């Protein structure tokens, strides 16, 4: 925020105009995204896994699938 205040919570919605989240007390908070007044950091635990997908080749996926079939 422009005041330097840091607000954390569960992200409800983010678009070009508004950020909405639920804070630790369960309150719904909304912040307009105007200029440089608001900095948003989203920590997605799935992102490192998604970043790996382009690295895998078809052969890698085939080998993993073949291995999983043997686990029956």
PDB file with SEQRES, HELIX, SHEET and CRYST1 records, atoms N, CA, C and O in Angstrom:
SEQRES   1 A   72  UNK UNK UNK UNK UNK UNK UNK UNK UNK UNK UNK UNK UNK          
SEQRES   2 A   72  UNK UNK UNK UNK UNK UNK UNK UNK UNK UNK UNK UNK UNK          
SEQRES   3 A   72  UNK UNK UNK UNK UNK UNK UNK UNK UNK UNK UNK UNK UNK          
SEQRES   4 A   72  UNK UNK UNK UNK UNK UNK UNK UNK UNK UNK UNK UNK UNK          
SEQRES   5 A   72  UNK UNK UNK UNK UNK UNK UNK UNK UNK UNK UNK UNK UNK          
SEQRES   6 A   72  UNK UNK UNK UNK UNK UNK UNK                                  
HELIX    1 AA1 UNK A   47  UNK A   53  1                                   7    
HELIX    2 AA2 UNK A   58  UNK A   69  1                                  12    
SHEET    1 AA1 3 UNK A  10  UNK A  14  0                                        
SHEET    2 AA1 3 UNK A  18  UNK A  22 -1                                        
SHEET    3 AA1 3 UNK A  28  UNK A  32 -1                                        
CRYST1    1.000    1.000    1.000  90.00  90.00  90.00 P 1           1          
ATOM      1  N   UNK A   1       0.827  -1.185   0.000  1.00  0.00           N  
ATOM      2  CA  UNK A   1       0.000   0.000   0.000  1.00  0.00           C  
ATOM      3  C   UNK A   1       0.872   1.251   0.000  1.00  0.00           C  
ATOM      4  O   UNK A   1       2.057   1.190   0.329  1.00  0.00           O  
ATOM      5  N   UNK A   2       0.295   2.354  -0.361  1.00  0.00           N  
ATOM      6  CA  UNK A   2       1.041   3.615  -0.412  1.00  0.00           C  
ATOM      7  C   UNK A   2       1.575   4.003   0.963  1.00  0.00           C  
ATOM      8  O   UNK A   2       2.614   4.655   1.068  1.00  0.00           O  
ATOM      9  N   UNK A   3       0.860   3.600   2.024  1.00  0.00           N  
ATOM     10  CA  UNK A   3       1.273   3.938   3.386  1.00  0.00           C  
ATOM     11  C   UNK A   3       2.422   3.062   3.875  1.00  0.00           C  
ATOM     12  O   UNK A   3       2.980   3.312   4.944  1.00  0.00           O  
ATOM     13  N   UNK A   4       2.780   2.036   3.100  1.00  0.00           N  
ATOM     14  CA  UNK A   4       3.821   1.115   3.521  1.00  0.00           C  
ATOM     15  C   UNK A   4       3.280  -0.077   4.276  1.00  0.00           C  
ATOM     16  O   UNK A   4       4.036  -0.983   4.626  1.00  0.00           O  
ATOM     17  N   UNK A   5       1.986  -0.093   4.532  1.00  0.00           N  
ATOM     18  CA  UNK A   5       1.345  -1.195   5.245  1.00  0.00           C  
ATOM     19  C   UNK A   5       1.391  -2.454   4.388  1.00  0.00           C  
ATOM     20  O   UNK A   5       1.191  -2.396   3.175  1.00  0.00           O  
ATOM     21  N   UNK A   6       1.658  -3.603   5.032  1.00  0.00           N  
ATOM     22  CA  UNK A   6       1.682  -4.887   4.343  1.00  0.00           C  
ATOM     23  C   UNK A   6       0.454  -5.678   4.769  1.00  0.00           C  
ATOM     24  O   UNK A   6       0.190  -5.836   5.961  1.00  0.00           O  
ATOM     25  N   UNK A   7      -0.285  -6.169   3.802  1.00  0.00           N  
ATOM     26  CA  UNK A   7      -1.493  -6.941   4.078  1.00  0.00           C  
ATOM     27  C   UNK A   7      -1.316  -8.314   3.456  1.00  0.00           C  
ATOM     28  O   UNK A   7      -0.962  -8.429   2.283  1.00  0.00           O  
ATOM     29  N   UNK A   8      -1.561  -9.360   4.242  1.00  0.00           N  
ATOM     30  CA  UNK A   8      -1.448 -10.724   3.745  1.00  0.00           C  
ATOM     31  C   UNK A   8      -2.778 -11.425   3.905  1.00  0.00           C  
ATOM     32  O   UNK A   8      -3.560 -11.105   4.800  1.00  0.00           O  
ATOM     33  N   UNK A   9      -3.028 -12.381   3.033  1.00  0.00           N  
ATOM     34  CA  UNK A   9      -4.257 -13.152   3.134  1.00  0.00           C  
ATOM     35  C   UNK A   9      -4.424 -14.082   1.954  1.00  0.00           C  
ATOM     36  O   UNK A   9      -3.560 -14.177   1.083  1.00  0.00           O  
ATOM     37  N   UNK A  10      -5.548 -14.764   1.945  1.00  0.00           N  
ATOM     38  CA  UNK A  10      -5.875 -15.697   0.868  1.00  0.00           C  
ATOM     39  C   UNK A  10      -6.493 -14.916  -0.281  1.00  0.00           C  
ATOM     40  O   UNK A  10      -7.476 -14.197  -0.101  1.00  0.00           O  
ATOM     41  N   UNK A  11      -5.907 -15.064  -1.459  1.00  0.00           N  
ATOM     42  CA  UNK A  11      -6.357 -14.326  -2.630  1.00  0.00           C  
ATOM     43  C   UNK A  11      -7.731 -14.808  -3.064  1.00  0.00           C  
ATOM     44  O   UNK A  11      -7.951 -16.001  -3.272  1.00  0.00           O  
ATOM     45  N   UNK A  12      -8.649 -13.862  -3.195  1.00  0.00           N  
ATOM     46  CA  UNK A  12      -9.984 -14.183  -3.679  1.00  0.00           C  
ATOM     47  C   UNK A  12     -10.117 -13.886  -5.151  1.00  0.00           C  
ATOM     48  O   UNK A  12     -10.687 -14.676  -5.904  1.00  0.00           O  
ATOM     49  N   UNK A  13      -9.582 -12.730  -5.569  1.00  0.00           N  
ATOM     50  CA  UNK A  13      -9.693 -12.314  -6.968  1.00  0.00           C  
ATOM     51  C   UNK A  13      -8.621 -11.277  -7.269  1.00  0.00           C  
ATOM     52  O   UNK A  13      -8.274 -10.451  -6.425  1.00  0.00           O  
ATOM     53  N   UNK A  14      -8.109 -11.340  -8.487  1.00  0.00           N  
ATOM     54  CA  UNK A  14      -7.183 -10.317  -8.948  1.00  0.00           C  
ATOM     55  C   UNK A  14      -7.481 -10.062 -10.420  1.00  0.00           C  
ATOM     56  O   UNK A  14      -7.605 -10.998 -11.209  1.00  0.00           O  
ATOM     57  N   UNK A  15      -7.593  -8.788 -10.781  1.00  0.00           N  
ATOM     58  CA  UNK A  15      -7.766  -8.405 -12.181  1.00  0.00           C  
ATOM     59  C   UNK A  15      -7.032  -7.088 -12.407  1.00  0.00           C  
ATOM     60  O   UNK A  15      -6.265  -6.654 -11.547  1.00  0.00           O  
ATOM     61  N   UNK A  16      -7.254  -6.463 -13.528  1.00  0.00           N  
ATOM     62  CA  UNK A  16      -6.533  -5.229 -13.852  1.00  0.00           C  
ATOM     63  C   UNK A  16      -6.913  -4.053 -12.962  1.00  0.00           C  
ATOM     64  O   UNK A  16      -6.185  -3.062 -12.914  1.00  0.00           O  
ATOM     65  N   UNK A  17      -8.031  -4.142 -12.263  1.00  0.00           N  
ATOM     66  CA  UNK A  17      -8.541  -3.002 -11.507  1.00  0.00           C  
ATOM     67  C   UNK A  17      -8.594  -3.215 -10.000  1.00  0.00           C  
ATOM     68  O   UNK A  17      -8.573  -2.242  -9.247  1.00  0.00           O  
ATOM     69  N   UNK A  18      -8.661  -4.457  -9.543  1.00  0.00           N  
ATOM     70  CA  UNK A  18      -8.947  -4.725  -8.140  1.00  0.00           C  
ATOM     71  C   UNK A  18      -8.244  -5.987  -7.656  1.00  0.00           C  
ATOM     72  O   UNK A  18      -8.094  -6.954  -8.404  1.00  0.00           O  
ATOM     73  N   UNK A  19      -7.810  -5.966  -6.381  1.00  0.00           N  
ATOM     74  CA  UNK A  19      -7.291  -7.150  -5.702  1.00  0.00           C  
ATOM     75  C   UNK A  19      -8.177  -7.376  -4.487  1.00  0.00           C  
ATOM     76  O   UNK A  19      -8.379  -6.465  -3.684  1.00  0.00           O  
ATOM     77  N   UNK A  20      -8.703  -8.582  -4.353  1.00  0.00           N  
ATOM     78  CA  UNK A  20      -9.557  -8.919  -3.221  1.00  0.00           C  
ATOM     79  C   UNK A  20      -8.951 -10.113  -2.496  1.00  0.00           C  
ATOM     80  O   UNK A  20      -8.596 -11.115  -3.116  1.00  0.00           O  
ATOM     81  N   UNK A  21      -8.836  -9.995  -1.168  1.00  0.00           N  
ATOM     82  CA  UNK A  21      -8.321 -11.110  -0.381  1.00  0.00           C  
ATOM     83  C   UNK A  21      -9.030 -11.190   0.957  1.00  0.00           C  
ATOM     84  O   UNK A  21      -9.683 -10.242   1.393  1.00  0.00           O  
ATOM     85  N   UNK A  22      -8.888 -12.340   1.597  1.00  0.00           N  
ATOM     86  CA  UNK A  22      -9.432 -12.559   2.933  1.00  0.00           C  
ATOM     87  C   UNK A  22      -8.254 -12.578   3.893  1.00  0.00           C  
ATOM     88  O   UNK A  22      -7.335 -13.382   3.734  1.00  0.00           O  
ATOM     89  N   UNK A  23      -8.275 -11.690   4.896  1.00  0.00           N  
ATOM     90  CA  UNK A  23      -7.141 -11.606   5.818  1.00  0.00           C  
ATOM     91  C   UNK A  23      -7.248 -12.671   6.905  1.00  0.00           C  
ATOM     92  O   UNK A  23      -8.182 -13.473   6.908  1.00  0.00           O  
ATOM     93  N   UNK A  24      -6.286 -12.675   7.828  1.00  0.00           N  
ATOM     94  CA  UNK A  24      -6.205 -13.701   8.871  1.00  0.00           C  
ATOM     95  C   UNK A  24      -7.423 -13.712   9.787  1.00  0.00           C  
ATOM     96  O   UNK A  24      -7.762 -14.757  10.344  1.00  0.00           O  
ATOM     97  N   UNK A  25      -8.093 -12.561   9.955  1.00  0.00           N  
ATOM     98  CA  UNK A  25      -9.287 -12.492  10.805  1.00  0.00           C  
ATOM     99  C   UNK A  25     -10.555 -12.876  10.054  1.00  0.00           C  
ATOM    100  O   UNK A  25     -11.643 -12.870  10.631  1.00  0.00           O  
ATOM    101  N   UNK A  26     -10.424 -13.212   8.771  1.00  0.00           N  
ATOM    102  CA  UNK A  26     -11.585 -13.600   7.980  1.00  0.00           C  
ATOM    103  C   UNK A  26     -12.298 -12.440   7.314  1.00  0.00           C  
ATOM    104  O   UNK A  26     -13.363 -12.625   6.724  1.00  0.00           O  
ATOM    105  N   UNK A  27     -11.720 -11.234   7.400  1.00  0.00           N  
ATOM    106  CA  UNK A  27     -12.336 -10.061   6.770  1.00  0.00           C  
ATOM    107  C   UNK A  27     -11.983 -10.015   5.293  1.00  0.00           C  
ATOM    108  O   UNK A  27     -10.848 -10.288   4.903  1.00  0.00           O  
ATOM    109  N   UNK A  28     -12.965  -9.668   4.482  1.00  0.00           N  
ATOM    110  CA  UNK A  28     -12.754  -9.490   3.053  1.00  0.00           C  
ATOM    111  C   UNK A  28     -12.192  -8.097   2.819  1.00  0.00           C  
ATOM    112  O   UNK A  28     -12.799  -7.109   3.231  1.00  0.00           O  
ATOM    113  N   UNK A  29     -11.033  -8.004   2.160  1.00  0.00           N  
ATOM    114  CA  UNK A  29     -10.387  -6.717   1.899  1.00  0.00           C  
ATOM    115  C   UNK A  29     -10.220  -6.557   0.400  1.00  0.00           C  
ATOM    116  O   UNK A  29      -9.821  -7.499  -0.286  1.00  0.00           O  
ATOM    117  N   UNK A  30     -10.521  -5.374  -0.112  1.00  0.00           N  
ATOM    118  CA  UNK A  30     -10.365  -5.068  -1.532  1.00  0.00           C  
ATOM    119  C   UNK A  30      -9.496  -3.831  -1.686  1.00  0.00           C  
ATOM    120  O   UNK A  30      -9.612  -2.878  -0.916  1.00  0.00           O  
ATOM    121  N   UNK A  31      -8.629  -3.856  -2.683  1.00  0.00           N  
ATOM    122  CA  UNK A  31      -7.710  -2.756  -2.934  1.00  0.00           C  
ATOM    123  C   UNK A  31      -7.715  -2.435  -4.422  1.00  0.00           C  
ATOM    124  O   UNK A  31      -7.559  -3.335  -5.248  1.00  0.00           O  
ATOM    125  N   UNK A  32      -7.892  -1.163  -4.776  1.00  0.00           N  
ATOM    126  CA  UNK A  32      -7.828  -0.790  -6.198  1.00  0.00           C  
ATOM    127  C   UNK A  32      -6.380  -0.826  -6.686  1.00  0.00           C  
ATOM    128  O   UNK A  32      -5.457  -0.487  -5.945  1.00  0.00           O  
ATOM    129  N   UNK A  33      -6.194  -1.235  -7.923  1.00  0.00           N  
ATOM    130  CA  UNK A  33      -4.857  -1.283  -8.525  1.00  0.00           C  
ATOM    131  C   UNK A  33      -4.663  -0.044  -9.385  1.00  0.00           C  
ATOM    132  O   UNK A  33      -4.841  -0.082 -10.603  1.00  0.00           O  
ATOM    133  N   UNK A  34      -4.293   1.063  -8.732  1.00  0.00           N  
ATOM    134  CA  UNK A  34      -4.052   2.326  -9.432  1.00  0.00           C  
ATOM    135  C   UNK A  34      -2.571   2.650  -9.368  1.00  0.00           C  
ATOM    136  O   UNK A  34      -1.999   2.711  -8.279  1.00  0.00           O  
ATOM    137  N   UNK A  35      -1.945   2.859 -10.508  1.00  0.00           N  
ATOM    138  CA  UNK A  35      -0.549   3.285 -10.540  1.00  0.00           C  
ATOM    139  C   UNK A  35       0.365   2.356  -9.777  1.00  0.00           C  
ATOM    140  O   UNK A  35       0.228   1.135  -9.857  1.00  0.00           O  
ATOM    141  N   UNK A  36       1.304   2.932  -9.033  1.00  0.00           N  
ATOM    142  CA  UNK A  36       2.285   2.159  -8.268  1.00  0.00           C  
ATOM    143  C   UNK A  36       1.939   2.098  -6.785  1.00  0.00           C  
ATOM    144  O   UNK A  36       2.809   1.797  -5.967  1.00  0.00           O  
ATOM    145  N   UNK A  37       0.710   2.373  -6.424  1.00  0.00           N  
ATOM    146  CA  UNK A  37       0.323   2.409  -5.018  1.00  0.00           C  
ATOM    147  C   UNK A  37       0.239   1.025  -4.396  1.00  0.00           C  
ATOM    148  O   UNK A  37       0.324   0.892  -3.175  1.00  0.00           O  
ATOM    149  N   UNK A  38       0.073  -0.001  -5.210  1.00  0.00           N  
ATOM    150  CA  UNK A  38      -0.146  -1.346  -4.690  1.00  0.00           C  
ATOM    151  C   UNK A  38       0.815  -2.317  -5.356  1.00  0.00           C  
ATOM    152  O   UNK A  38       0.888  -2.383  -6.583  1.00  0.00           O  
ATOM    153  N   UNK A  39       1.546  -3.065  -4.551  1.00  0.00           N  
ATOM    154  CA  UNK A  39       2.417  -4.116  -5.077  1.00  0.00           C  
ATOM    155  C   UNK A  39       1.849  -5.450  -4.626  1.00  0.00           C  
ATOM    156  O   UNK A  39       1.590  -5.648  -3.439  1.00  0.00           O  
ATOM    157  N   UNK A  40       1.657  -6.351  -5.553  1.00  0.00           N  
ATOM    158  CA  UNK A  40       1.046  -7.646  -5.258  1.00  0.00           C  
ATOM    159  C   UNK A  40       2.080  -8.741  -5.473  1.00  0.00           C  
ATOM    160  O   UNK A  40       2.714  -8.809  -6.526  1.00  0.00           O  
ATOM    161  N   UNK A  41       2.246  -9.601  -4.466  1.00  0.00           N  
ATOM    162  CA  UNK A  41       3.102 -10.780  -4.574  1.00  0.00           C  
ATOM    163  C   UNK A  41       2.225 -11.998  -4.372  1.00  0.00           C  
ATOM    164  O   UNK A  41       1.563 -12.132  -3.343  1.00  0.00           O  
ATOM    165  N   UNK A  42       2.223 -12.882  -5.349  1.00  0.00           N  
ATOM    166  CA  UNK A  42       1.426 -14.103  -5.251  1.00  0.00           C  
ATOM    167  C   UNK A  42       2.391 -15.276  -5.140  1.00  0.00           C  
ATOM    168  O   UNK A  42       3.247 -15.471  -6.003  1.00  0.00           O  
ATOM    169  N   UNK A  43       2.248 -16.049  -4.079  1.00  0.00           N  
ATOM    170  CA  UNK A  43       3.089 -17.218  -3.855  1.00  0.00           C  
ATOM    171  C   UNK A  43       2.264 -18.461  -4.178  1.00  0.00           C  
ATOM    172  O   UNK A  43       1.406 -18.872  -3.397  1.00  0.00           O  
ATOM    173  N   UNK A  44       2.536 -19.049  -5.339  1.00  0.00           N  
ATOM    174  CA  UNK A  44       1.809 -20.223  -5.798  1.00  0.00           C  
ATOM    175  C   UNK A  44       2.689 -21.450  -5.599  1.00  0.00           C  
ATOM    176  O   UNK A  44       3.716 -21.572  -6.266  1.00  0.00           O  
ATOM    177  N   UNK A  45       2.318 -22.371  -4.697  1.00  0.00           N  
ATOM    178  CA  UNK A  45       3.158 -23.547  -4.462  1.00  0.00           C  
ATOM    179  C   UNK A  45       3.268 -24.466  -5.679  1.00  0.00           C  
ATOM    180  O   UNK A  45       4.178 -25.293  -5.739  1.00  0.00           O  
ATOM    181  N   UNK A  46       2.365 -24.338  -6.642  1.00  0.00           N  
ATOM    182  CA  UNK A  46       2.420 -25.170  -7.844  1.00  0.00           C  
ATOM    183  C   UNK A  46       3.358 -24.608  -8.909  1.00  0.00           C  
ATOM    184  O   UNK A  46       3.722 -25.327  -9.840  1.00  0.00           O  
ATOM    185  N   UNK A  47       3.755 -23.349  -8.797  1.00  0.00           N  
ATOM    186  CA  UNK A  47       4.527 -22.707  -9.860  1.00  0.00           C  
ATOM    187  C   UNK A  47       5.830 -23.426 -10.202  1.00  0.00           C  
ATOM    188  O   UNK A  47       6.127 -23.581 -11.387  1.00  0.00           O  
ATOM    189  N   UNK A  48       6.626 -23.876  -9.223  1.00  0.00           N  
ATOM    190  CA  UNK A  48       7.853 -24.602  -9.601  1.00  0.00           C  
ATOM    191  C   UNK A  48       7.566 -25.855 -10.425  1.00  0.00           C  
ATOM    192  O   UNK A  48       8.339 -26.201 -11.319  1.00  0.00           O  
ATOM    193  N   UNK A  49       6.466 -26.531 -10.131  1.00  0.00           N  
ATOM    194  CA  UNK A  49       6.098 -27.728 -10.891  1.00  0.00           C  
ATOM    195  C   UNK A  49       5.685 -27.353 -12.312  1.00  0.00           C  
ATOM    196  O   UNK A  49       6.053 -28.032 -13.271  1.00  0.00           O  
ATOM    197  N   UNK A  50       4.926 -26.278 -12.442  1.00  0.00           N  
ATOM    198  CA  UNK A  50       4.502 -25.828 -13.767  1.00  0.00           C  
ATOM    199  C   UNK A  50       5.693 -25.367 -14.605  1.00  0.00           C  
ATOM    200  O   UNK A  50       5.712 -25.550 -15.822  1.00  0.00           O  
ATOM    201  N   UNK A  51       6.677 -24.772 -13.949  1.00  0.00           N  
ATOM    202  CA  UNK A  51       7.870 -24.314 -14.662  1.00  0.00           C  
ATOM    203  C   UNK A  51       8.675 -25.478 -15.240  1.00  0.00           C  
ATOM    204  O   UNK A  51       9.405 -25.306 -16.217  1.00  0.00           O  
ATOM    205  N   UNK A  52       8.542 -26.668 -14.634  1.00  0.00           N  
ATOM    206  CA  UNK A  52       9.276 -27.833 -15.124  1.00  0.00           C  
ATOM    207  C   UNK A  52       8.643 -28.475 -16.356  1.00  0.00           C  
ATOM    208  O   UNK A  52       9.336 -29.160 -17.109  1.00  0.00           O  
ATOM    209  N   UNK A  53       7.352 -28.272 -16.578  1.00  0.00           N  
ATOM    210  CA  UNK A  53       6.667 -28.950 -17.678  1.00  0.00           C  
ATOM    211  C   UNK A  53       7.324 -28.744 -19.044  1.00  0.00           C  
ATOM    212  O   UNK A  53       7.460 -29.721 -19.781  1.00  0.00           O  
ATOM    213  N   UNK A  54       7.737 -27.538 -19.423  1.00  0.00           N  
ATOM    214  CA  UNK A  54       8.377 -27.386 -20.736  1.00  0.00           C  
ATOM    215  C   UNK A  54       9.731 -28.098 -20.838  1.00  0.00           C  
ATOM    216  O   UNK A  54      10.231 -28.320 -21.941  1.00  0.00           O  
ATOM    217  N   UNK A  55      10.324 -28.453 -19.701  1.00  0.00           N  
ATOM    218  CA  UNK A  55      11.633 -29.092 -19.694  1.00  0.00           C  
ATOM    219  C   UNK A  55      11.528 -30.574 -20.065  1.00  0.00           C  
ATOM    220  O   UNK A  55      12.451 -31.132 -20.658  1.00  0.00           O  
ATOM    221  N   UNK A  56      10.407 -31.211 -19.716  1.00  0.00           N  
ATOM    222  CA  UNK A  56      10.232 -32.637 -19.978  1.00  0.00           C  
ATOM    223  C   UNK A  56      10.068 -32.908 -21.468  1.00  0.00           C  
ATOM    224  O   UNK A  56       9.339 -32.198 -22.160  1.00  0.00           O  
ATOM    225  N   UNK A  57      10.747 -33.933 -21.952  1.00  0.00           N  
ATOM    226  CA  UNK A  57      10.594 -34.351 -23.343  1.00  0.00           C  
ATOM    227  C   UNK A  57       9.514 -35.428 -23.421  1.00  0.00           C  
ATOM    228  O   UNK A  57       9.081 -35.955 -22.397  1.00  0.00           O  
ATOM    229  N   UNK A  58       9.086 -35.748 -24.628  1.00  0.00           N  
ATOM    230  CA  UNK A  58       8.119 -36.829 -24.815  1.00  0.00           C  
ATOM    231  C   UNK A  58       8.672 -38.142 -24.272  1.00  0.00           C  
ATOM    232  O   UNK A  58       7.934 -38.942 -23.698  1.00  0.00           O  
ATOM    233  N   UNK A  59       9.959 -38.358 -24.453  1.00  0.00           N  
ATOM    234  CA  UNK A  59      10.585 -39.586 -23.953  1.00  0.00           C  
ATOM    235  C   UNK A  59      10.518 -39.642 -22.424  1.00  0.00           C  
ATOM    236  O   UNK A  59      10.256 -40.702 -21.856  1.00  0.00           O  
ATOM    237  N   UNK A  60      10.754 -38.510 -21.757  1.00  0.00           N  
ATOM    238  CA  UNK A  60      10.657 -38.466 -20.294  1.00  0.00           C  
ATOM    239  C   UNK A  60       9.258 -38.853 -19.832  1.00  0.00           C  
ATOM    240  O   UNK A  60       9.102 -39.664 -18.919  1.00  0.00           O  
ATOM    241  N   UNK A  61       8.248 -38.274 -20.460  1.00  0.00           N  
ATOM    242  CA  UNK A  61       6.862 -38.572 -20.085  1.00  0.00           C  
ATOM    243  C   UNK A  61       6.553 -40.044 -20.350  1.00  0.00           C  
ATOM    244  O   UNK A  61       5.893 -40.694 -19.540  1.00  0.00           O  
ATOM    245  N   UNK A  62       7.025 -40.568 -21.473  1.00  0.00           N  
ATOM    246  CA  UNK A  62       6.822 -41.985 -21.787  1.00  0.00           C  
ATOM    247  C   UNK A  62       7.458 -42.865 -20.713  1.00  0.00           C  
ATOM    248  O   UNK A  62       6.839 -43.823 -20.252  1.00  0.00           O  
ATOM    249  N   UNK A  63       8.684 -42.549 -20.315  1.00  0.00           N  
ATOM    250  CA  UNK A  63       9.381 -43.345 -19.304  1.00  0.00           C  
ATOM    251  C   UNK A  63       8.666 -43.303 -17.957  1.00  0.00           C  
ATOM    252  O   UNK A  63       8.549 -44.331 -17.290  1.00  0.00           O  
ATOM    253  N   UNK A  64       8.196 -42.150 -17.556  1.00  0.00           N  
ATOM    254  CA  UNK A  64       7.465 -42.032 -16.287  1.00  0.00           C  
ATOM    255  C   UNK A  64       6.169 -42.834 -16.350  1.00  0.00           C  
ATOM    256  O   UNK A  64       5.832 -43.553 -15.409  1.00  0.00           O  
ATOM    257  N   UNK A  65       5.450 -42.711 -17.453  1.00  0.00           N  
ATOM    258  CA  UNK A  65       4.194 -43.451 -17.613  1.00  0.00           C  
ATOM    259  C   UNK A  65       4.452 -44.953 -17.605  1.00  0.00           C  
ATOM    260  O   UNK A  65       3.714 -45.701 -16.965  1.00  0.00           O  
ATOM    261  N   UNK A  66       5.481 -45.400 -18.299  1.00  0.00           N  
ATOM    262  CA  UNK A  66       5.818 -46.825 -18.321  1.00  0.00           C  
ATOM    263  C   UNK A  66       6.158 -47.313 -16.917  1.00  0.00           C  
ATOM    264  O   UNK A  66       5.765 -48.416 -16.536  1.00  0.00           O  
ATOM    265  N   UNK A  67       6.872 -46.517 -16.155  1.00  0.00           N  
ATOM    266  CA  UNK A  67       7.203 -46.889 -14.779  1.00  0.00           C  
ATOM    267  C   UNK A  67       5.945 -46.987 -13.926  1.00  0.00           C  
ATOM    268  O   UNK A  67       5.790 -47.939 -13.161  1.00  0.00           O  
ATOM    269  N   UNK A  68       5.049 -46.020 -14.048  1.00  0.00           N  
ATOM    270  CA  UNK A  68       3.824 -46.035 -13.245  1.00  0.00           C  
ATOM    271  C   UNK A  68       2.968 -47.255 -13.552  1.00  0.00           C  
ATOM    272  O   UNK A  68       2.316 -47.789 -12.654  1.00  0.00           O  
ATOM    273  N   UNK A  69       2.958 -47.702 -14.790  1.00  0.00           N  
ATOM    274  CA  UNK A  69       2.189 -48.895 -15.166  1.00  0.00           C  
ATOM    275  C   UNK A  69       2.725 -50.121 -14.442  1.00  0.00           C  
ATOM    276  O   UNK A  69       1.957 -51.025 -14.112  1.00  0.00           O  
ATOM    277  N   UNK A  70       4.025 -50.168 -14.192  1.00  0.00           N  
ATOM    278  CA  UNK A  70       4.610 -51.334 -13.515  1.00  0.00           C  
ATOM    279  C   UNK A  70       4.264 -51.378 -12.027  1.00  0.00           C  
ATOM    280  O   UNK A  70       4.509 -52.396 -11.379  1.00  0.00           O  
ATOM    281  N   UNK A  71       3.713 -50.326 -11.479  1.00  0.00           N  
ATOM    282  CA  UNK A  71       3.417 -50.262 -10.042  1.00  0.00           C  
ATOM    283  C   UNK A  71       2.089 -50.899  -9.662  1.00  0.00           C  
ATOM    284  O   UNK A  71       1.743 -50.937  -8.481  1.00  0.00           O  
ATOM    285  N   UNK A  72       1.336 -51.401 -10.641  1.00  0.00           N  
ATOM    286  CA  UNK A  72       0.029 -52.004 -10.341  1.00  0.00           C  
ATOM    287  C   UNK A  72       0.128 -53.075  -9.296  1.00  0.00           C  
ATOM    288  O   UNK A  72      -0.882 -53.678  -8.932  1.00  0.00           O  
TER     289      UNK A  72                                                      
END                                                                             
